[in-house]
Amino acid sequence: MDVATYALVPGAWHGAWCWARVAPLLTGAGHRVVAVDLPCESTSLGCLGYRDIVLDAIGDAEDDLIVVGHSAGGLTAPLVAAAREVRRLVLVSALLPLPGRPFTEQDEAEGILEHEYQAGVEQDENGNRRWFDRDLCGRTMYSGCSAEDVDWAFSHLRPQSSTMYTEASPLAHWPDAPITDIRGDDDRLVSPTWAERAVPERLGIASAVIQGAGHSSMLSHPRALADLLLAA
């Protein structure tokens, strides 16, 4: 078996903690895991800043690198894969950047997000967006998760800067690396209709679909997600 390093990049509001159920399944199979915390409250950092943090966390890993981006982590993970050689880029319920275009502009044009969630998010004193409605968060971001899992995850969420959404994507072009796209069939945050169209158009592949999973399969279906990551 070829040992790999899995670099796990979280989405908005999340941190390394969100991979707590998947990481042991990867290390238990003999691989190395680097689950990254990003300073999501920092308004001065966009995707390039996030990329550099991920690269620093990976360090000089000599084994094969598999970069995994969840949700908004899909805006950063391709930049990591473009900056160094990787075995594969894996996108999980992810946003797909368009080179040179802000995500907010892309969402307005394409209807990427299911905007019900916005009623549960407010702007804080620093201009960042934070969740305040646990029940709506559970129905949208954590559909398919148990009530206990929603409580646990909600307690860990942090405010999220909008910089990575409003900046023009610094991605010059998609990296020359194999890509796997993974979706849940009950995603209530990122539109499945959009993904069914955009993934084949932009990546030239079909998504692997986890049945019964929502947006956060690393919490609701960790074994199924880990199996797909191990097959990458």
N, C-alpha and C positions, 0 to 999 in steps of 0.2 A: 504494500500500500504506500502510495506517495503521500507524505505528510504535507499538509497545507496550513497556511495561516489564514484564518477568517477575520477580516476587519469588518466589524459590525457598526454601521453608521445609523444613529437614531434619527427619527423624524422630529417635527416640531413638538415643543413642550417636553420631550422625552430625554432620557439619558441612557447611560450604559445599563442601568437597572432593568430596562424593558426587555433585555435579552437574557434575563436570569434563568429562564426555563429552557432556552435553546442552547446557550453556551455549554452547559454540562453534557448535553447530548453530542456536541461536536468534540469536546475534549475527551469524552468517554470513548469516542471512536479513534482517538489517537492524534487529534489535530490540535493546533494552537489557536487560541481565540484572543483577539484584541477588541474589546467592546469599548467604544469611545464615548467620553463625555464631551459635549460641545457647550460653549458659553452662550446659550441661547438668549440670555437676557441682554447681551452686548449689542448695542445699536451700531457699533463701529465695525463689526465684522460681518462680511457677506460670505458667499460660497468659497471664495479663494482663501479667506482666513480659516474657514472650517476645513478646507482641503489640507492646509498646512498643518493643522492640529492633528488630523488623521494620519498624515504622513509621518509626523513626529512620533505618534503613538506606535505606528508600525515599526519604525526604526529600521535596522539593517537586517530584517528577516530574510534569511537565505532560502527558505522553502517557498513553494508556490503560494502566491497570494490570491485570495478570492475576496473581492470587495463586495459587501452587501449593504445596500441602502434601503431603508424603510421610509415610505411616505415622502415627506419633504427631504429626507436623506437622499432621494433620487436626484436632487439638484446638485448635490455635492459629490456623490459617489463616482459619477462619470469623470469628474475632474481628477480624482485620485487615480482612476484607471488610465487617464491620459498622461499622468505625470510619471508613472513608473510601470514596469512590465507586470502584468497580472495574468493569472490563469483564466479568470472569468470575472465578469461583472454581473452581480445578481441584484435585481430590483424587486422589492417586495411591496405591493400595494403603492407603488411609487409614482411621484410626479415625474414627467419627462421634460427636461429643459429643451428649449429651442435656442440654438446659438444666437447670442446677441439680443434676445428679446426678454423683457421682464416677465416673470411668471404671472403677475397680476394682469398684464395685457393679454397673455395667452389664455388665461382662465376666462376673462371677459369675452373673448372671441369664440372659445370652444366649449364652455360649460364644463370644465373639468371637475370642479368641486360640487358636491351636494350641499347646498348652502344652509340647510336646516341647522347645522351645528352652530352657525354664527349667533343664534339667539342665546347660546350658552357661554359666549365669550365676550369679555369687555376689555377696554383699554385701561391700563394702569397709569400711574402718575408719570412714568417714564416713556409713555407712548407704546409700550409693549402690550401684547394681547395675552390675557390669562383666562383660564376657565373658571367659572363660578357655579355652573349648574351641573352637579354630579349626575343627575338622572338623564339629562340630555346628552351628556358626554358618554354615558353608558349605552344609550340607544344608537349613537352615531359612531363615535370613534371606537367603542368597545363592544359593538354588537357581536353576539356569539360568546361573550365572556360571562362567567358567573358573577353574581352580585358581589361576592367576596373579592373576586379579581378586580372588578370595577373599583371597589372601595380602595383596594391596595394601590392600583395604578393611579387613581385620581389624587391620592395623597402625595404622590411623587411628582406630579406635573409642575412645571415652572413656567413663568412668563416667557413669551417668545417674541423676539424682535422681528419686525417685518422686513428688515434689510434684504434678506435673501430672496424675498418675493418681489420687491420693488426695483432692485438693481437689474440692469441688463445682464442676462446670463453671460458669465465670462467663458463659457464653453465655446471653443472655436469650432469644434466638430466632434462627433461621437468617437470615442476611442476605438482603435483597431484591436478589439478584444472580443472573444465570444461573450454573448449576453444571454442570461436567463431572466425571464420576467415571470413573477409569481403573483397571483391575485386570489382573493377570496371571492366566492360567488355571491356574497351578501355584504359587499362593501357599501357602507352608507356615508362615507366621507369623500372618496374619490369615485366618480361616476363609472360604473361598469360599462355603460354604453360608450362613453368616451374611450375607455381603455380598449374595448373590443375593436375600435376603429384605429386608434392611435398607435397601439403597439405593433400591429403588422405594417402600418404605413411607415413608421419611423425606424423601427428596429428590424423589420423583415422577418419576424418570428411570431409564433403563437404563444400566448401565455399558458403557463401551467396553473391550473385552477384547483384550489383547495375547497372541496365541497363543505358547506356549512360554516365557512370562515367569513368573518367580516374584515374590517380594515386592519385589525391587529392580530394576525394569526400567530405571532410569536407568543402571545398570551393565551389565546383560545385553542390553538392547534399546534403546540410546539413540536410534537413528534412528527406530524405531517410536514411541517416547514423544515425541520432538521433533516428529514429524509431527502427532501428536494435539494437542500444545500449540500448534503453529503454526495449527492449524485452529480453535482455541478463539476 
